[in-house]
Amino acid sequence: MNQVPVFLHRLGLDGQADERAVRRAYARELKQIDQEQQAIEFQALRESYEAALAWCRTARPRPANDAGSPALADQQGQQRGPSEEATQEPAPPVAAPVLNFAPPKAAVHYRQHEGVNAPPAEPVLPEWIAQAQAQWPNVVSRFEALAGSRQSDHLPSWTSLLRDILAQEAWLDLRARPWLELRIAHLLAQGWRSGHEYLFVAAVEVFEWETDIARLATMGPVGNYLGQAIGQYRHFLQMKPAQVSHGRVAIARLRQPAMPDRREAAELLPVLQPLISRYPEWMHVVTGMAHFERWRQQGMQMPPTTGAGKSKAGTSSGGWGFGGVRAFFLIVFLLGTVGRMIGGSSAPTPVPSRESLYQPAASTFPSVNPASNQYAQGERVTRLIWPHIVYTPPNNLVGNPGVSYRLRLSPMGGVDSLERLIPSGLPPFDEAVRKAIMAVHGYPADVPREMVLTFHPLP
């Protein structure tokens, strides 16, 4: 029984195959392989193809002096006469040549299910991946150069740098651009480095991560992580201007590794701790969270309140102490009681409470109409949802129909229930709005827990 070589078995052929059959089998098998995702399998198939071609050309010699050859038999019959043909003894059979079915050294395959225990072949990367990997260190070096220059805090410079990199010839390939985008996303998700606070904003603008949700979804976990960071960043920008200003100062200070003193810590911690609790992913991308952990390990804590410090100091120095304060208030209470008894119906002088000392006058509060406030909160929530709506209105759209949803939020800011009240007559638009409402990562805590939101396909 003839043994079938490994490379022919890989192509689904037997020992009778010729070059034409080999080429057809290779084309058939090549359609079953993704050359980019299955580089090792493609390399093994290519080696089998080349080995099979070499075998077809060299492994089956046809000797010229073979007695069984029809041409040679006719020639010998013409040279011999009839008597010689009768007395001529039949020639002994010529032993068939021993064929070497061993594959060439280049055709080493890793096919365990075929019983071949050979080491795996070295993967051969496509040319565009090799070029992209060779250019990536240059991209990182340009980021570092801009971060160390005087233009490091100039956001347009980062945006211009990113667009200039994408315009280079190495990234014009349609497969190389998503590769570069993914590498930049991984670079940002690994944690803050100098200049990443501006690279993050520039990448969101250039790659359109905020408006094109599908781009982040194709990146897997790192895309989900950056999507949460983008949502947290937008939520931070919607805070009051004073809070945003104080937050930016504290975040900028956290990028400096130097340990703050006691006075600076008393100013930083009340601002940083709420930001870290609410926006963990965004803070990890744009500031030095490793510095904050090191500060905590070195003993930086919230400073004690002023009242507690005074009470402790007074007790240790022999002053009033807690008992003395109680005695003082008791004497004041007794004197007030005696005064009311003596004065009869005279009205006592009101003593302001501790809460009233910190409560501003009623005239300082602006009068807010509840209906207008609710409308403003609804507009605020609508602005959070609109960037997630992926829909293109048809050219023949008549009017501007709207869809209304009743949104109920949980205490933690998630979507508790969503009910469509009025359809727009455009099912794709209604579905796009529903997905956008569910895509918001945490609604603000100060918005109403139940709202009716209306969206129109045209602004």
N, C-alpha and C positions, 0 to 999 in steps of 0.2 A: 504494500500500500504506500503510495507516494505521500511524503510529508509536505504540507502546505506551509510556505514561509509565513512568518509573522506579519510582514508588511502586506502580503497579499490577503491574508485573513483580515487585516484591518480595513482593507478596501472592499471586502466581501467578494473576493475572487478566488479561483482555484488555480492549479498549476498549468492549465491550458490557456491562460490569459495572454493577450498580446498588448502592444502599446496602445492601440485604440481602445481596448477594454479598460486599460488602466486609466487613461485620460477621462473616459466617461465615468468611471467609478469615483475618481477624485472630484470631479465636478458635482457629482451627486452628494458625496459626503460633505463637501465644502458648504453646501447650502444648509446643512444641519448644525453648523457651528457659528457662533458669534465671535468673530476674530478679536474684538476688543475685550469682551468679558471672559473669553475662554482662550487665552493666549497659549497656555500649555498644550491644550488639546489641538489647537491649530498647528503648533510646531510639530507635534507628533504625527499629525495627518500629513503635513508637508514632507516630513522625513520618510514616511511610508511611501508616498507618491514617488519621490526621487529614487528610493531603493528599488521600487517595483520597475521603474523605467530602466534602471541599470541592469536589473535581472533579466528583463525581456531582451536586452541587447547583447548580453554576454553570457547568460547562463545556459543556453541551449545550442551548442556548436553542432554543425552538420559536416562531418569529415568527407573529404572529396573521394577517398578510396573505399567508401562504403559499398559492399557488394550488393546491398539491397537497393541501391539507387537505381531507378529505371534507366536513366541516361547511361550510366556506366554499363548496365547489362546489355543494352542495345549495341554499344560500341564493342564489347567483347564478343558478342554474337557475330558481328560482321567480320572480325579478324579470324575467328576459328571456323574451320570447315564443319561439314555434317558429321564426319567420323570423329573428329575431336570432341564435338558436342556430345556424342553418344558415350565416349569413353571418359569424358571429364567427370571427375568426382565432385560432388557438391562442396563448395567452400565451407569451412567451419564458420559457425555464426560468430560475428564480431560482438564482443561484449559492449554493452551500452555504456557510454561515458558516465562516470559518477558525477552527479550534479551537486554543487555546493549550495544548499538552501539557506545557509547562515546569512543573516542580513549584514550589510556593510556596517562599519563602525559608526557611521553617521546616523544610521537608522536604529537608534536605541529608543524604545518606547516604554512608557510607564502605563501598562494595562494590566492591572491586577486581576480583573475579571476574566482576562484571557490567559492567565497563568504565566505571565512573563514577569519575573521578579527582577526587573532592571530599575536602576535609580531614576528619579524623575528628571526630565529634560529641563534645562535652564529656560525660563520663560523669556521670550523675545517680545519686548514692548513695541507697540506701534510707533512709527516715526514721530507722530505729532505729540505723543506722550513724552518721548525722550527729549524732544525739543522744549516742551513746557517745563519739564523738570530741570533742564539746564538753565532756563531763563528765570525760574522762581527765585533763586538767591539774589539775582539782580533787582527783582521787584522789592524784596525785603530790604536790601541795602538802600534803595531809593526812599523807602518809608523812613528808615532810620536817619538818613541824611536830612530829610525835611524836618523830622522831629528834633534834630539837633541844631537847626538853623534859626535865624531870627523870625522866619515866617511860620514857625511851628504852631502858633496860636491863630493863624489866619486860615479860616475855613475854606475860602475860595482857592487857596493854594493847594489844599488837599484834594478838592474836587478836580481841579485842573490836572494835578499829577495823576490821579486815577484815570481820567479820560485820556491823557497822553499815553499811559501804559497800554490801555486797550487799543489804541490806534497803532501800536507797533505791529510789524509784520508777523512776529511770532504768535500773536493772539488774534490774528484775523481768521484763523480756522474756526469753523462753527463748533467744533468739538473742544477746542482749546479754551474758548471763552468761558463756558460753564465750569471747566476744570479750574481756571483761575478764580472764578467767583467762589467756588467751594473752598479753595485754599484760603482766601481772604476771610471767609466766614469762620473757618477753623481757627485762623490766627486771632480773630476777635474773641471767639468763645473761650480760648485758652486763658484769658485774663488780661488785665490792663498792662500795657507798656506805654512808654512815653509816646505821645501823639495819637494813641488809640481813641481818645475822646473825640478827636476831629475826624479820624479815619472812619469811625463808626457812622457819624452823620453823613460823611461824603459817600460811603458805600450805600447807605440807605437811599440817597438821592440818585446816584449813578445807576445802581442795579435795580432801582424801583422796588425795593423790598416791601415798602409800606403799602403800595397800591397793587402790586402783583403778588397775591398770597401764594399762587402756585409755584413761584420760584423758590420760596422758602420751603414749601412742602416737599419738593423734590430732593432737598438736602438731608432729610431724615431728622435725627435728634438735634443736630447742630442748627438746622433751620428752625425747628420748634423753639430752641433756646433763644435764638436771636429774635424770633417773632415776639416772645414774651418781653425781651429787653426793649424792643421798639414800642410795644404797647405801654410799658412802664414809663418810658421816656416821654411819650405824648401825655400820659397822665400827669407826670411831674410838671410839664409846661403849662398845664391848666390850673395849677395852684395859684394862689394870690401872688401878685408881683413881688411883695416883700418876702414871702416864703421862698419863691424861686431865687431871689437874689441871695438870701441867706444860705440857701441850699448850695448854690454854685460856689460860694466862698468856702463853705465847709468841705465840699467835694474837692476843690482845688487844694485845700490844705492837706487833705488825706493823701494826695499824691506825693507829698514830701515825707521822706522817711523819718525826719527828726521827731523825737518824742516831745509832745506839747507839755508846757508847764501847767501848774495847777489852775491858774487863771484862764489860760487858753482852753484847757480841757473842760472847764465849767461852761465855756461858750460853745465848744464844738459838740459835745456829747448830746445835749438836748436837740440838736439839729440832725446829727448823723444817725442816731439810733432809730428814729422814725423812718428815715430814708432807707436804711439798710433793711428794716423790717418790711417795708412796703414794696421796695424795688430791688430785690436781691440780684436778679440777673443783670439789670441795667448797671447797677453799681459795680458789679464784678467786671463789666466790660470797660467802664469809663474811669475808674479810679482804683487806687491801690488798696484793695481789701486786705492784702497781706500785711500792710502797715497797720491797719486797724487791729488785726489779730495779734500782732507783735506788741502793740501798745497795751492791749488788754493783758497779755502775759506778763508785761512789766509792771502791772499794778495800777494802770489808769482806770479809775472808777468815777462814778458820779459823785461830786463833792457833797458833803453833808449840808443840810439846810442851815440857814443862819440862826434860826431859833434854837435848834438842837445844840449848835456850837456855843451859843451864849449860855444856855442852861447848864451845859457841862462845865464851861469856864467859871460860871458863877458859883456852882457847887464846890468846885475844887478850890476856889479862892476865898471861900467863907462868906459869900455875898448872900443875896436873897435866897437863891435856890427855889425848888418847887414849893416847899412849904411856905416860904415867905410870900410867894405870889398868891397862894391860896388865902393866906391871912389878909393880904392887902385887899383882895376882892371882897372878902367877908366884911371888912370894916366899911368899905364903900357901900355895900348892900345895906348894912345896918344904919349908916348915916342917912341913906336915901329913904329908908322906911320911917325913921324918926322925923325927917323933914316933911314927909307927906302927912304924918299924924299931926304935926304942929300947924302946917299950912292949911289944913282942911281941904277944901275943894279946888285949891289952886292946882293947875295942870303941871305935872312934872316935866322937867326939861328932858327931851328925848336924847338918848345916848346912842350914837351911831354904832351899828354892829360891824363886825369884821367884814361881812360880805358887802355891806353898803360902801365901805371904804374903797373897794375895788370895782364897784358897779358904776359905770358912767351915767350921767344924767339922761333922763328919758328923751330929752330934746336932741341928744346926739345921735340917736338911732334913726335912720331914714325910714320913712313909712313905706312899707312894701305891700303891694296888693297880692294876696295869696294866689289869685288866678294868674297874674303876670309872672309871679315867681315860679309857679308850676310850669308855665309856658317856657320860661327861660331854662329851667332844668331839663325840660324835654328837648329843647334845642341843643343843649349841651350834650345830652346822650345821643342825639341824632348825629352830631359832629363826630362822636366816637365811632359810630357805626358806618358812616358813609365811606371811609377809605377801604372798608372790607367788601363793598358791593362791587361785584364783577359782572357788568351787564352793559351791552351796547344796544341802544334803542334802534328799532328798524327805521329805515328811511321814510317809509310810508305811514309813520305813526300819526294818528289823528288825535289832536288834543294832547293833554298831559294827565292821563289817569293816575290815580294814586292807590296805594295799598295801605291798610291800617292794621296794626298789630297791637294787641294788649300784652304788655310785658310785665311780668311779676318777678321781682328779684328776691333772692334769699338774703338773710342778714350778712352773709359773707361777701355779697356782691356778685354772686353767680346767678344764672338764669334759672328761676324756679319753674316757670311755665311760660309758654308763648302761644297765643291764640290769634288766628287771623280773623279780624272782624269784617273788613270790607276788601274784597279782592279788586285788583286793578284791571282784570280782563287780560293780563299778560302773564301767563303762568311762569315763564322763565324769569321775569322780573320779580314776581312774588317769591319764588324759590331763592333767588339771589339775595333778596332782602332777609329772608329767614336765615340763610347761612351766615350772612354778615352779622346779624344780631347774636347768633351763637358763637361767632368767632372772636368777639371782644373778650379779652382776658381780664375779667374783673371790672365791674362797674364801680364808680365812686360811691363811697359810703354815705355821702350827704345828698344823694338824689332820692326822689320818692321811690318807695318799694313797688309801686304799681303805676304804670303810665300807659297811655295810648299814643303810639308813634305812627306817623303817616309819612310815606316816602313817595316821590314822583320820579319817573325815569329821566325827565328833563329838569334842569335846574331852573 
